[in-house]
Amino acid sequence: MVEPFETQPGILNVLSGYTGGFVDHPTYEQVKAHKTGHTEAVQITFDPDIISYAELVEIYWRQTDPTDAMGQFVDRGDNYRPVIYVANAEQRRIAEASKKALEESGRFDKPIVTTIEDAQTFWPAEEYHQEFYKKNPRRMAGTHDPRAAWTAEHWKD
């Protein structure tokens, strides 16, 4: 989820981490063992004069399967559930309108299950998770991550 955002003009920082759980300072091992209630997420700092929150939401939709409540592509489990965290009422309005438009578009055969939730404490992931796609280019390329094929199939326009 980092690369699609990080490569956009106006993005100041993208930080991988965990949010929405009940344990302070969770580790990746705890999160992936489903012991913390956290969702793996990215925290995006952006310049709204260059890129809007609505544009960020549109980028998000094109990176996830919004019909899969229990994971994303090869990453399985509730810690990979599709969720958009919002920081204020305006972001919630934008995210909900975008979700409604996607539901009404008929683009997907299954219901959109992505939730929209208030932002909670964000805990940065360990350093080896930051910019993972740059540190592990072979792992993120080709058939290992079916995201590219899925995106091409569902977002032809």
FIPAFI-865619 format. One record per residue: residue in one letter; x negated, y negated, z of N, C-alpha, C, O, CB in turn. Coordinates in steps of 0.1 Angstrom, whole numbers, padded with zeros to 4 digits, always signed. Atoms other than C-alpha are relative to their C-alpha. Glycine has a CB too. Layout:
BEGIN
aXYZXYZXYZXYZXYZ ...
REM end
This chain:
BEGIN
m-0008+0012+0000+0000+0000+0000-0008-0013+0000-0003-0023-0002+0009+0000+0012 v+0009+0011-0001-0030-0023+0003-0002-0006-0013+0000-0018-0015-0013+0003+0007 e+0005+0005+0012-0042-0026-0032+0011-0009-0008+0008-0019-0013-0004+0011-0009 p-0010+0008+0008-0009-0038-0049+0002-0014+0006+0005-0023-0002+0013+0008+0000 f-0001+0013-0005-0007-0067-0025-0013-0008+0000-0013-0019-0004+0005+0001+0015 e+0013+0007-0001-0043-0075-0020-0005-0006-0013-0013-0016-0013-0011+0010+0005 t+0005+0005+0013-0049-0080-0057+0009-0012-0006+0006-0017-0017+0001+0011-0010 q-0009+0011+0005-0021-0107-0060-0006-0014+0004-0011-0015+0015+0014+0002+0006 p+0004+0013-0004-0029-0144-0060+0008-0005+0012+0020-0002+0012+0002-0010-0012 g-0007+0005-0011-0020-0161-0028+0000+0010+0012+0005+0006+0023+0014-0002-0003 i+0002-0009-0011-0027-0130-0006-0013-0004+0007-0023-0003+0001+0001+0015-0004 l+0011+0003-0008-0050-0140+0022-0007+0012+0007-0019+0012+0009+0003-0011+0010 n+0005-0012-0007-0053-0107+0040+0010+0011+0000+0022+0008+0002-0004-0004+0015 v-0009-0012-0002-0038-0072+0041-0007+0009+0010-0018+0014+0007+0003+0007-0014 l+0006-0008-0010-0044-0052+0072+0008+0012+0002+0020+0011+0004-0001-0009+0013 s-0007-0012-0002-0035-0016+0076+0001+0002+0016-0008-0001+0023-0008+0012-0006 g-0001-0003-0014-0021-0005+0110+0013+0007+0003+0019+0014-0006+0000-0014+0007 y-0011-0007-0005+0008+0007+0130+0010-0009+0008+0005-0019+0014-0004+0012+0010 t-0009+0008-0007+0040-0008+0143+0013+0007+0003+0015+0018-0002+0004-0013-0009 g-0013-0006-0003+0074+0000+0158+0000+0011+0011+0010+0017+0013+0006+0005-0012 g+0001-0011-0010+0062+0024+0185+0001-0004+0014+0003-0016+0017-0012+0008-0003 f-0001+0002-0014+0061+0027+0222-0013+0002+0008-0013+0002+0020+0010+0009+0006 v+0013-0002-0007+0023+0032+0229-0009-0012-0005-0009-0015-0016-0006+0014-0005 d+0009+0011+0003-0001+0003+0231-0013+0006-0006-0018+0017-0002-0003-0008+0013 h+0013-0004+0007-0033+0006+0209+0000+0014-0005-0009+0022-0001-0011-0002+0010 p+0000-0014+0005-0023+0038+0191-0011+0003-0009-0017-0006-0016+0014+0003-0007 t+0010-0005+0010-0048+0058+0172+0006+0007-0011+0018+0011-0010-0011+0009+0007 y-0005-0008+0012-0044+0074+0138+0004+0014+0004+0015+0019+0000-0010+0000-0011 e-0003-0014-0004-0045+0108+0154+0013+0001+0008+0020+0010+0006-0012+0006+0009 q-0013+0000-0008-0017+0099+0179+0012-0002-0010+0022+0004-0009-0001-0011+0010 v-0011+0003+0009+0004+0084+0151+0004+0011-0009+0015+0015-0010-0003-0013-0008 k-0003-0011+0009+0000+0113+0127+0006+0012+0007+0012+0021+0001-0012+0003-0008 a-0006-0011-0008+0009+0137+0155+0014-0003+0005+0020+0005+0013-0010+0003+0012 h-0014+0004-0004+0042+0118+0160+0001-0001+0015+0012+0002+0021+0010+0011-0005 k+0000+0001-0014+0033+0110+0196+0002-0015+0005+0002-0017+0017-0013+0005+0006 t-0001+0014-0004+0038+0072+0195+0012-0007-0005+0015-0018+0000-0012-0007-0005 g-0011+0007+0005+0069+0064+0175-0003-0011-0011+0006-0018-0015+0008-0006+0010 h+0004+0011+0009+0049+0041+0152+0002+0004-0015+0002+0016-0018-0015-0003+0002 t+0000-0002+0015+0052+0037+0114-0013-0006-0005-0017-0017+0000+0013-0008-0006 e+0012+0006+0007+0021+0032+0093+0005-0012-0009+0014-0010-0016-0008+0011-0008 a-0005+0012+0007+0024-0003+0078-0012-0009-0004-0023-0006+0000+0010-0008+0009 v+0010+0010+0003+0005-0032+0064+0005-0014+0004+0017-0016+0003-0003+0000-0016 q-0003+0014-0004+0004-0067+0077-0006-0009-0010-0018-0009-0013-0005-0004+0015 i+0005+0009+0011+0002-0093+0050+0001-0014+0004+0011-0020+0008+0009+0003-0013 t+0000+0014-0002-0009-0128+0054-0001-0007-0014-0009-0003-0022-0013-0004+0009 f-0001+0005+0013+0000-0149+0024+0002-0015+0000+0007-0021+0010+0011+0006-0008 d-0003+0014+0002+0002-0185+0011+0013-0002-0007+0014+0001-0019-0012-0007-0007 p-0013+0001+0007+0038-0192+0004+0001-0011-0011+0011-0011-0018+0011-0004+0011 d+0001+0010+0011+0028-0221-0019-0004+0007-0013-0003+0002-0024-0009-0011+0003 i+0005-0007+0011+0013-0194-0042+0009+0012-0003+0011+0015-0015-0014+0004+0002 i-0009-0012+0001+0034-0163-0036+0011+0000+0010+0008-0003+0022-0009+0013+0001 s-0011+0001-0009+0068-0161-0021+0002+0013+0007-0003+0024+0003+0013-0004-0008 y-0004-0012-0007+0082-0136+0004+0008+0009-0009+0007+0021-0009+0007-0003+0013 a-0008-0008+0009+0107-0125-0022-0009+0008-0010-0006+0019-0013+0010-0010-0008 e+0009-0007+0009+0078-0116-0046-0007+0011+0008-0009+0022+0002-0010-0010-0005 l+0006-0011-0008+0062-0096-0018+0010+0012+0001+0006+0024+0000-0004-0005+0014 v-0011-0011-0001+0095-0076-0013+0001+0007-0014+0002+0019-0014+0013-0007+0004 e-0001-0007+0013+0096-0069-0051-0012+0009-0002-0010+0019-0008+0001-0011-0011 i+0012-0009+0001+0061-0056-0050+0001+0012+0008-0002+0023+0004-0013-0008+0004 y-0002-0011-0009+0070-0034-0021+0009+0011-0006+0006+0022-0006+0006-0005+0014 w-0009-0010+0006+0099-0018-0039-0006+0008-0010-0003+0020-0012+0012-0007-0006 r+0006-0007+0011+0077-0008-0068-0011+0009+0005-0017+0016-0003-0006-0010-0010 q+0011-0009-0006+0052+0010-0044+0006+0011+0008-0002+0020+0012-0009-0008+0008 t-0005-0010-0009+0076+0031-0025+0012+0008-0007+0017+0003-0017+0005-0006+0013 d-0012-0007+0004+0103+0057-0030+0011-0004+0011+0011+0002+0021-0002+0016-0001 p-0010+0005-0010+0132+0039-0012+0011+0010+0003+0020+0007+0011+0006-0013-0005 t-0010-0010-0002+0153+0071-0014-0005+0011+0009+0002+0021+0012+0005+0005-0013 d+0006-0011-0008+0130+0092+0008-0003-0005+0014-0012-0012+0017-0014+0005-0007 a+0001+0004-0014+0135+0087+0045-0011+0006+0008-0015+0001+0019+0013+0003+0007 m+0010-0007-0008+0108+0111+0056-0014+0000-0006-0021+0010-0005+0005+0014+0002 g+0013+0001+0005+0077+0100+0038-0001-0007-0013+0009-0012-0018-0006+0014-0001 q+0003+0006+0012+0061+0086+0008-0010+0008-0008-0022+0009-0005-0006-0015+0002 f+0008-0007+0009+0049+0108-0020-0008+0012+0008-0001+0020+0014-0011-0008-0007 v+0007-0011-0007+0021+0131-0005-0001-0002+0015-0004+0007+0022-0014+0001-0006 d+0001+0003-0014+0023+0114+0029+0014+0003+0006+0024-0004+0002-0004-0015+0002 r-0013-0004-0005+0051+0131+0048+0001-0003+0015-0009-0002+0023+0001+0015-0003 g-0003+0002-0014+0067+0124+0082+0006-0013+0002+0006-0022-0006-0013+0002+0008 d-0007+0013-0004+0086+0097+0100-0009-0012+0001-0005-0023+0000+0008+0002+0012 n+0010+0011-0001+0054+0077+0104-0002-0007-0014-0009-0017-0014-0013+0005+0006 y+0001+0005+0014+0056+0071+0066+0013-0004-0005+0015-0007-0017-0007+0010-0009 r-0014+0003+0004+0093+0062+0065+0000-0014-0007-0009-0023-0004+0009+0000+0012 p+0000+0013+0007+0102+0033+0042+0007-0011+0008+0019-0009+0011+0007+0001-0014 v-0006+0011-0008+0108+0001+0061-0007-0013-0003-0019-0014-0006-0002+0003+0016 i+0004+0014+0002+0105-0036+0055+0001-0007+0014+0012-0008+0019+0007-0008-0011 y-0001+0007-0013+0096-0055+0087+0001-0015-0003-0006-0020-0012-0013+0003+0009 v-0002+0014+0003+0108-0091+0088-0004-0008+0013-0002-0004+0024+0015-0003-0004 a+0005+0009-0011+0094-0120+0109+0011-0010+0005+0010-0016+0015-0012-0007-0004 n-0010+0011-0004+0125-0143+0109+0013+0003-0008+0014+0012-0017-0006-0014-0003 a-0013-0002+0006+0161-0147+0097-0001-0002-0015+0006+0005-0023+0010-0010+0006 e+0002+0002+0014+0150-0161+0063-0006+0012-0007-0001+0016-0018-0008-0012-0003 q+0005-0013+0006+0129-0130+0056+0010+0011+0000+0011+0018-0010-0013+0004+0007 r-0010-0010-0001+0157-0108+0067+0010-0002-0012+0014+0007-0018+0008+0000+0014 r-0009+0003+0011+0181-0126+0043-0005+0004-0014+0002+0010-0022+0004-0015+0000 i+0006-0003+0013+0157-0122+0014-0001+0015-0002+0002+0020-0012-0014-0006-0001 a+0001-0015+0000+0150-0085+0022+0013+0007-0002+0014+0016-0011-0007+0005+0012 e-0013-0006+0001+0186-0076+0026+0006-0003-0014+0013+0006-0020+0010-0005+0011 a-0005+0003+0013+0196-0094-0006-0007+0008-0011-0001+0013-0021-0001-0015-0003 s+0008-0008+0009+0168-0076-0025+0005+0014+0000+0006+0021-0010-0015-0002+0003 k-0005-0014-0002+0179-0043-0011+0014+0002-0006+0016+0012-0013+0000+0005+0015 k-0013-0001+0006+0215-0049-0021+0000+0000-0015+0006+0008-0022+0009-0012+0005 a+0001+0001+0015+0205-0059-0056-0006+0013-0006-0001+0018-0016-0009-0011-0004 l+0006-0013+0005+0184-0027-0059+0011+0011+0001+0012+0019-0008-0012+0004+0009 e-0011-0010-0001+0214-0006-0046+0010-0001-0012+0014+0009-0017+0007-0001+0013 e-0010+0003+0010+0237-0022-0071-0005+0002-0014+0002+0003-0024+0005-0014+0001 s+0006-0001+0013+0212-0018-0100+0003+0013-0007+0002+0015-0019-0014-0003+0001 g-0002-0013+0006+0219+0019-0104-0013+0006-0004-0013+0017-0011+0009+0000-0011 r+0014-0005+0004+0181+0025-0108-0002+0014+0006-0010+0022+0000-0011-0010+0005 f+0002-0012-0007+0182+0054-0084+0013+0008+0001+0023+0003+0003-0007-0002+0014 d-0012-0009-0001+0205+0085-0083+0004+0002+0015+0015+0006+0018-0003+0013-0007 k-0003-0002-0014+0202+0087-0045+0001-0013+0008-0004-0023+0002-0012+0009+0006 p-0001+0013-0008+0210+0061-0018-0014-0006+0004-0023+0002+0006+0008+0003+0013 i+0012+0007-0005+0184+0035-0008+0000+0002+0015+0010-0003+0022+0000-0015-0004 v+0001-0002-0015+0173+0045+0028-0010-0009+0007-0011-0008+0019-0003+0015+0002 t+0009+0009-0006+0147+0019+0033+0007-0009+0011+0018-0014+0008-0007-0009-0010 t-0006+0009-0010+0155+0000+0066-0007-0013+0000-0018-0015-0005-0001+0007+0014 i+0005+0013-0002+0150-0036+0073+0000-0003+0015+0011-0003+0021+0007-0011-0008 e+0001+0001-0015+0138-0042+0109-0008-0012+0004-0017-0017-0003-0006+0013+0006 d+0008+0011-0006+0125-0070+0131-0015+0005+0002-0017+0016+0006+0006-0005+0013 a+0014-0003-0002+0087-0071+0132-0003+0002+0015+0003-0005+0023-0009-0011-0006 q+0004-0003-0014+0072-0057+0164-0015-0002+0001-0022-0005-0009+0005+0014+0004 t+0015+0001-0002+0037-0056+0178-0007+0008-0011-0003+0020-0013-0004+0004+0014 f+0007-0007+0011+0013-0047+0150-0014+0003+0006-0021-0006+0011-0001-0009-0013 w+0013-0004-0005-0018-0027+0160-0008+0004-0012-0005+0013-0020+0002+0013+0009 p+0009-0004+0012-0046-0027+0134-0005+0014+0001-0009+0019+0012-0012-0010+0000 a+0005-0013+0001-0057+0007+0123-0015+0000+0001-0021-0011+0000+0004+0007-0014 e+0014-0001-0001-0092+0019+0127-0007-0005-0012-0001-0005-0023-0004+0015+0003 e+0007+0006+0011-0119+0004+0105+0000+0009-0013+0001+0004-0024-0014-0003+0004 y+0001-0009+0011-0121+0035+0083+0013+0000-0008+0013+0005-0020-0004+0014+0004 h-0012+0001+0007-0085+0029+0073+0002-0013-0008+0010-0014-0017+0012+0002+0009 q-0001+0013+0007-0090-0007+0062-0006+0002-0014-0016+0007-0016-0007-0011+0008 e+0004+0000+0014-0092-0010+0024-0004+0015-0004-0014+0017-0011-0012-0009-0003 f+0003-0014+0002-0090+0028+0022-0001+0003-0015-0010+0012-0019+0012+0008+0005 y+0001-0003+0015-0085+0027-0016-0013-0004-0005-0018+0003-0015+0011-0008-0007 k+0014+0004+0004-0119+0010-0020-0010+0010+0005-0020+0013-0002-0003-0014+0004 k+0010-0009-0006-0137+0034+0003+0002+0014-0005-0008+0022-0004+0002+0000+0015 n-0003-0013+0004-0121+0065-0012+0006+0000-0014+0017+0005-0016+0010+0007+0010 p-0007+0002+0013-0115+0058-0049+0003+0014-0007+0014+0014-0014-0010-0007-0009 r-0003-0013+0006-0116+0095-0060+0013+0006+0006+0021+0011-0001-0011+0010+0001 r-0012-0006-0007-0090+0105-0034+0012-0007-0004+0023-0001-0005-0002-0001+0015 m-0012+0008+0004-0067+0077-0045+0003+0000-0015+0013-0006-0019-0002-0014+0005 a-0002+0000+0014-0070+0083-0082+0006+0013-0005+0006+0023+0002-0014-0002-0007 g-0005-0012+0007-0054+0108-0106+0012+0006+0006+0021-0001+0010-0011+0010+0000 t-0012-0007-0004-0030+0134-0096+0002+0001+0015+0013+0005+0020+0000+0014-0005 h-0001+0000-0015-0037+0132-0058+0012-0009+0005+0020-0005+0013-0013-0003+0007 d-0010+0010-0004-0014+0102-0055+0010-0001-0011+0007-0008-0021-0006-0013+0005 p-0010+0001+0011+0018+0106-0076+0007-0013-0001+0016-0015-0009+0010+0011+0002 r-0006+0013+0000+0027+0070-0069+0000-0006-0014+0011-0012-0018-0007-0009+0009 a+0000+0006+0013+0016+0058-0104+0010+0006-0010+0017-0001-0017-0014+0001-0006 a-0009-0007+0009+0036+0084-0123+0015-0004+0004+0023-0006-0004-0002+0015+0000 w-0014+0003-0005+0067+0077-0101+0003-0014-0003+0015-0016-0008+0000+0003+0015 t-0003+0014+0003+0064+0040-0105+0003-0002-0015+0012-0009-0019-0012-0009+0004 a-0002+0002+0014+0061+0043-0143+0013+0006-0004+0020+0000-0013-0012+0008-0008 e-0013-0006+0003+0092+0065-0144+0011-0008+0004+0021-0010-0003+0001+0014+0006 h-0011+0007-0006+0114+0044-0122+0000-0015-0002+0010-0022+0000+0000+0002+0015 w+0000+0014+0002+0102+0009-0131-0006-0003-0014-0016-0009-0015-0010-0007+0011 k+0005+0001+0014+0099+0010-0169+0001-0015-0005-0006-0019-0014+0009+0008-0009 d-0002+0014+0005+0110-0027-0172-0010-0009+0006-0010-0021+0004+0014-0005+0003 
REM end
